[in-house]
Amino acid sequence: MLRKLRITLAAVFFVGLSLLFLDFTGTAHTWLSWMAKTQALEALLALNVIVIVALALLTLVFGRIYCSVICPLGVLQDVFGWLGKKSRKNRYTYSPARQWLRYLMLALMVVAFAAGVGSIVQLLAPYSAFGRIMTMLFQPLWQLGNNVLASVAERADSYAFYTVDVWLRSLPVLIIAVATLVLLFVLAWRGGRTYCNTICPVGTLLSFLARFSWLKVHFDADKCRSCSLCTKNCKASCIDYKTHTVDHSRCVVCGDCISKCQFGALKYAHQPSAHQSSAAGPSAAAGPDASKRSFLLATAMATTAALAQDKLVDGGLATIEAKQSPRRLTPLTPPGSLSAQNMARRCTGCQLCVSECPNDVLRPGTDLMSLMQPTMHYDRGYCRPECNRCSQVCPAGAIQPISLEEKSSTQIGRAIVVVADCISAQGKDECGNCARHCPAAAITMVPSDPADELSPSVPAINESACIGCGACEYVCPVRPLSAIHVEGYERHKTI
């Protein structure tokens, strides 16, 4: 019963969190956004006291069920481990904890966080690793499947589905996602929870509390026949049947050992303090019956994406050169992120905002200091004032929730005109696209020569009104680099 409940709850969390990354319509966020906020590191960075206290109490009562139920990367390891067990049963052995490696990874995470080296934090964060895998590898597959359904629906005169662009957001992050997936698969195939109990800093943090959990898996030595099935099926390698001990700092309460024991020698129950110092001694009292344990537990809980075509066709005749994003002196961060510094310190690079952005503005950064953190680009769209989805889905507080009214008055950057490239300034044609499409009315076409009203017109930027949305940069017809682009502010301003 314990194992079945764990698998059921883990499946619910895994499917729900996966849908948050796969769904590009925002529908899943309406119902499942709370799941992202239950992730431990993200809750800690967001200073979500309620979630932090709840996870701490959950661990103190039930042990590390967070790692086997709530953490999607932990569940993914279980899937890979299950595939490994299909090839060879009874594949695991007991091994002492590699404490030096666990504490080294935790110390590296803390130092990187304090130093503002976000790329190291993102590489070690479990939810971030899962987000990279889902966004870079599986969301394109999901979108391709959607496009197939949209094509079929179109033939039937139905608009139940609509096509979306499938494109490569970042080659470096794609490579990191593939490497992470391969590493997880190899470690889980060979050793079950090796990554979880040696590399993951969140697992190490929870292990401090799990040692003192109220409910634990423990031996009844009188019933044990030393068959070793519990040890050979423990994916955490934390059960030593020879000494009748369980390393509760590594146990993720998966229930596999209990289901494999044929003699009832393993129980998931409260262990009286008199016996905690000697796990080899007989159990003084029987634990709660299975139904009560089940009730307590239940209440507690590469890519084949095609690159988008760069060619746009005008009337099926003239090929238009693709627009490129300029290299900005100051990167743009989304409205609600407050500043580049806040983004660097709190973002775990989970890619949820990237996968949810409906305007194709956000994509993972490629610079070393902003690697995998969302950066804004206006070559495929612009940050529409009527959209605040990224601020609603961020679980780490890197992008604070912001209303549409607040977004319209938040300045994330300013537009800059390159007069030498402007079509209107060259006198070739009257353009004015940037002025016509500016949602903040911050651009005005004025004569290039104030003394001559008939001189070619050029865009004039009212920086006090410009919010840096990038509409001007997106609609500018100049290729490959727009004649007007947006430079970010180190700290956002409010109009």
N, C-alpha and C positions, 0 to 999 in steps of 0.2 A: 504493500500500500504506500509506503514511504517513497519508494522509487517511482511508482506510477504518478503520484502527486507531483513529485519533482519534475518529471518529464513533461507532464501536462502544463504546469506553470511556466516551465522554461520555454516550451513551444509557443505559448501565448506571448511572452515577452520577445522572443526571437522574431516571430512573424510580425508583431506590431512594430518593433524597432526597425526591421527591414523595410516595412512599408513606408516608414517615415522618409527613408532615403530613396526608395524607388519611385514613390508617387510624385509626379510633377504638377499635379492639379491643385495641391493644397488641401484636398479632401481628408487625407489621412491625418494631417496635423490637427484638424478640428476635433478628432476623437482620441488621438493617441499621443498628443504632444506631452502629456504628463509622464510618459514612459522615458523620454529623453531626460527629463528633470530628475529621475531617480538614479542616474549614474553618479557614482561616488565622487570622482575627481571633479566632474562638472559642477556638482552641488557644492563642493568645497570652494571652488573658484568663484561661484556665484554667491557665496555666503548664504546659501539656502539652509538656514538653521533647522527648519522643520525636517527636511530630508536628511540632513547630517545626523540629527538626533535619532530619527527613525531607523536609519541604517545601523547606527551604533547599537541601539537597543535590540534590533533584529539579530545582530551578530552575537550580542551578549546572551541572548536567549536561545537561539537556534544554531549558532555556529556560522560558518562561512557559506550559508546558502545563497548569499548575494552572488558568489562566483559561479554557482551552478544553476541559478534561476534568473537573476536580473541582468547580469553582465552578458551582452550578446557575444562577445569574443570568447567568453568561457563556454557558452553553449556551442559555438562553432567548433571549439576544440573537442567537445564531447562528440560532435558529429564525425569529425575526422578520426577520433579514437575508436568510435563504434565501427567505422569502416576498417580500421586496423584489426579490430577483434574478429571481424568476419574472415580475415585471412588466416589468423592464428589465435586460437582461444587461450585463455590463461597466460597472457603474454607479459604481465607486469611482475616486478619484484620489489621488495622493500629496499629503500636506499636512504641513508641519513640525509637530513636537510643540508643544503649548501648555503649555510647562513651567510658566509662571506659574500657570496654573489648576490643574495637577496638584499642585504643591507647596502651593498655597493650600488645596486640599481636604484634603490630608494634614495640614497645620498646624492646620486647623480641627478635624479629628478628634482630634489630640493634645491641643489646648487644651481641647476639650469633655470629653475623658476625664479630664484632670487636674482640671478644675473640677467634675466630677461632673454635667455636663449630659447626662444619658443620652439625651434626645430627639434631640439632634444626632448623637450617635454612631449611634443606631439608624436615622436617616434616611440616613446615609452607608454603613452596613455592608451589603455585598452579600448575605450570607446572610440577614440580617434582612429586607431588602427582598423576597427570594424567599419567606421564611416568611410575611410579611404577605399576599402575593399568594395563596399556596396556602391559607392558613388562612381568610382572609376571603372569598375569591372562589370557590375551587375545592372546598374541603372541603364547603361546603353543597350544591354540586351532587352531589358524591360521596355525601353522606348522603341526598339526595333519591332518587338512583338506588338506594341500598340499601333505602330504604323501599318503593320500587316492587317490588323483588324480594321483600321481606318480605311484602308484601301478596299477591303471587302465590303465594309458598310457603305462606302461611296457608290459602289456598283449597285447596291440595293436602295439607293437614294435615302440613306440614313446618315444622320450626323451624330450618332451616339459616341463616335470617336473622332479625334482630329489628329492630324500628323504633327510631329514635332521634329526639330532638327536634332540629329545625332552627331555629335562632334567631340573632338578630343580637347578637353579643357586644359590639360597640362601633361606633357610627356614625362617630366621628372617625377611627378606625383604618381602617374600611372606605373612607372617602373618601381617606385617604392611600394605601391599597393600590391603589385605582383610578387615582389620579393617578400613582403610580409605574409602574404597568403601561402607562398611556398614554404617559408620558415615554419609557420604555424602547422601546416600539414605534416611536414617531416617530424617535428617535435611531438605532435599529438599522435601520429601514426606509430612512432617508436616508443614514446614514453608517457602518453596520456596528458597529464597536467604539468609537463615540464616547464612550459612557458609561464603558466599561471603561478607556479610555486618557486620559480627561480629568477624570472625577469620582471614580471609585472609588479610595479610599485604599489598599486592598489591592493593586490593580494597580500603583499607584505604588511601594509598598514592594518588590514583586517585581521591578519594573523595574531597581532598583539592582543586584540579583543577576543578572538576565537579561543584562546587558551583558557579563558575564564567563562565560557558559555555555560548556561544552565543545562541545556540538553547536549549530550555528546554520544558518539558511538563508542561503546566500551565492551570489554570481554566479560563473559561469565566463564572463568577458567575451569570450573567443574564440568561444564558441558563441552568444552573445546576438545577436539580429537586431533589437533595439529595437522589437519588435512591440507592446509596452506591455500585453500581456494580463495579465502578473503584477501590474502596478500597478492595472489596472482591476478585478482580482478580489481585491485585498487588502483585507479588511474592516477591518484595523487602519490603513490608509492610511500604511503605514510603508515601502513599497518605491518607490524612485525609479529607474525604469529608465534615465533619462537619464544618471545618474551611476553606475549599477550599485551602489547602496548600499541596505542594509537597516537600519532603526532597530530594533536588537534589543531595546531597552528597551520597545518597543510590540508587537513580534511575538509572537503567541500560538501559534505553531507549528501552525496549523490545516492546513497542507499544500495549501491551495487554489492557491497560486501555482505550486507544483511540478507539480500535476496539470494546470494550464492551459498551462504552458510546452511548446511543441511542439518545442523544439530542445535540450532537456536542459541549458539554461543555468543552472538553479537546482538547488542541491543542499542537502540537510540533512545536514551532516557537520561534523567538526572542521575548523576553518580554521586553518592554521599561523599562528603569531604573526607571521611575516615579512609576511604579507599582510593582517593585521588592520588595520594602519594605513592600507592603501590598498585599499579594497574593489573599486576599478575594475580592479586588476591581475588577471592570469589566475590560475586556481587551480593551485597547484603539484602537487597530487596528487589523484587521484580519491578521493572519500569512500567509506565502507564501502558494500557492496552493499545493495540494498533489504531483503533478508532479515535482515541483521544490524541495520539500523536499526529494522526492524519489531520484532525481538526485544527490542532495548533499550527501545524505547518501550512495548511491551506489558508488560514486566516493571516499568516505572516506575509505571505508572498504577493595570353591572358585575355583578357577582353577580346570580344569579337565586334566591338563597336566600330562602325564605319565612320571615317572622317567626313565631315560635312563638306560639300563641294564649295570651293572658294569662289567659283564663277557665278556671277549673276547675269542674267540675260535680259536685255532690253528689247522687247518685241520679237525675241527670237533671232535677232540679227547681230547687234553689237555686244561684244563681251566687255563687261565693265571690270576694271581692276579691283581686286579685293581691298577693303580698307584694313589698315593696320593700326594697332594701338601704340601710341607714342610711349617713349620711356620717360616717365614722369620724375622730376627731381624730388617731389614729395608724394609718396603713394597715397591713393585715395582709400579711405576706410568707410564702411557703410554708415549711414545715419543711425545714431544710437550707440555707436562704438566709442564716442566721446573724444578719443584721441588715438594716434598710432601707438602710443605707449600703453594705453589700456588694452588695446587689441593684442599687443605683443605679450603682455603679462597674463591675460586671462583666456585667450583663445587656445583651445587644444587641437585645432585643426581637424575637427571631426567631419567637416565637409557637409554638414546638414544644411547650412545656409546656402552653400553652393548648389546642392542638389535641389533645393526648394526655390531658388531664384527664377521667377517666370520670365524675366527679361534678358537672360543670358549675360548679365552684367558681372556677376561674381564668378571668380575662378581661383584656383589655388595659386598662391605666390610661388615664384621660382627662385627668388633671391635667397641666399643662405639665411639671413636674419628673419625673413618672412616666409620661409618655406612652409607650404601647406596651409598658411593662413589666407583667408579670403582677401583678394584684391579686386579692385573695380576697373573694368575696361568697357569702353563705349564703342567698340567696333561692330558689335552685334546687336546692340540695343542701348537704352539709357535707363537711369534709375527713375522710374515714374513716381511722381509725387503721391499718386493714389495707391501705392503699394508699400507695405511695411512688413512683408512676410518674414524677411531675415531676422528682424528684431523680435518677432513673435516665436521663432523656433529655437533661438540660441539657448542651450541649456547651461552655459558656463558664465553668463553675464558679460561676455566680451562685447555683445551687442545688446544694449539695454532695450527693453520694450519701449516703443515710441509710438505715439498716436499719429494719425495722418496730419493733424494740425501742427503738431510739434515738428514733424518731418519737413513740412513746407516752410518752416521758419529756421531750420537748421542748415548752416552753411558748412559743407564738408570740403569745399574748395572754391576756386574762382576760375573763370574762363579767361584764356589768353589768346589774342589774335596774332597770327603770323601774317602780317600785311603783305609780304612779298609773295605769298601763295594764294591770297584771296582772289577769287574770280572777279568780284566787283571792284576791288582796288586796282586790278590790272586794267580795268576799263574794257574788258572783253565782253562782259554781259552783266546785267543787273541780276544779282542772285538774291541775297537777303533771306536765305533759308533759315539761318541761325536766329534771326530776329523774329521771323514768323512763327517758329516752333518753340521759342523759349517760354516755358510755363510760368516763369517768374517775371516776365516782361523786363528782363534786365539788359536786353540788347537793343540798341537803336542804330539804324543806318544813318550815318551823317556824311557830309561831303569831306573828302580827304583833304581838301584845301578850304579852310573856313572862310576865306575871302572869295571863293568861287563856288557858288551853289550848284553849278553845272559840272563840277569836277566829280570823278568817280567816287561812289559812296563806299564807305568802309564801316565795319561793325564797331560800335563803341560800347564798352562794357560798364555797367553800373555795378561795381563790386559790392556795394552795400545791399543790393537786391539779389545778386547771383547766389544760388544755393549749391552750385556745382553738380547738378543732376546729369550733365553730359548730353542733353538733348541737342545742343548746338553742335557738339563734336560728332554725334551720330548722324545727323542729317546733312552735314557739310558734304557737298558733292566732290570735293577735291580728294584725289587718290594719289598714293596709298595712305599718306598721312593727311589728316584734316588740316585746313587752314586755321582752325580754331580748336583748342584743346583745353582740358581742365587740369590745373595743378592743385594738389591737395593741401589742406591745412594740417599742421602738426596737431593742433587742438581745434576741435569744431567750435564754431561760433553760433550765436543765436541772434536772429534779426529782432 
